[in-house]
């Protein structure tokens, strides 16, 4: 699993995230994970994106689970 540390959040962001997490019955970490994943899904993830991660990363490519479908590469 990958990790991400986010510094210098705007004032009130953490409190808003905590409130949102409580509304959804999740931890703050789980809520942040869901928000980030949803934002990436909206933009669309490509195979190129997956292959461009740091070397040595343990990738399990499951297109269906990631909501991916085949499409032509943009060159």
N, C-alpha and C positions, 0 to 999 in steps of 0.2 A: 504494500500500500504506500502511496505517496503522501507526503505531508506538506503543509503550507503554513507559514507564519505570516500574519498580516499585521504590520505596524502602522501607526499614525492614522488610525480610523478617525473620521470626523466625530466631533463631540456628539454624544447621544446615539451613535450607531450601535454600540454594544448593548445599550439598554433597550433599544428598539428591537434588536435581534433577539434578545432574551424574552421580551414580551411576545414576539411573534412565535418563538419556539414554544412558549408556554401555551399559546392558543392552539398549536398543532400537536401538543403532547409529546414534544421532542426535546432533546438536549439542545443547548446553544450550538454545539459542534454539529449535530445532525441537521439542524436548521440551516446553518451556513453551508454545509455540504449540499443540501437539496437546492438551495438558491443558486449556488455556483453551477451545479449540474444542469439546472433548468436553463440558466443563461446560455450555457454552451450548447445545449440541445436546440435552442431557438436559432442560434447562428448556424448550426449544422457542423457536424464533425466529419472529417474525411479521413480516409486511410493515410493520407499524407500527414495529417495532424498527429495521428497515432504513431506513425513511424518516426516522427521528428522528436520524440522524447529523448531524454538523456540516455546515453549508452549504458547498458547494464540494467535498465529498468525491466522489471518482470511484467510483461504484458500478456494478458489473456484476451485474445481478440474474439469477442462474441458480438458480431454485428447486430443480431436480432435484439439482444439484451440492451445494447447501446442505442437502439432505435435508428440504426444506419441502413441505408440501402445503396445499391450500386448506382453510380453516376459517373459521367465522363470527367476526367481531370481537367482543371483549368490551367492551361499553359500560358 
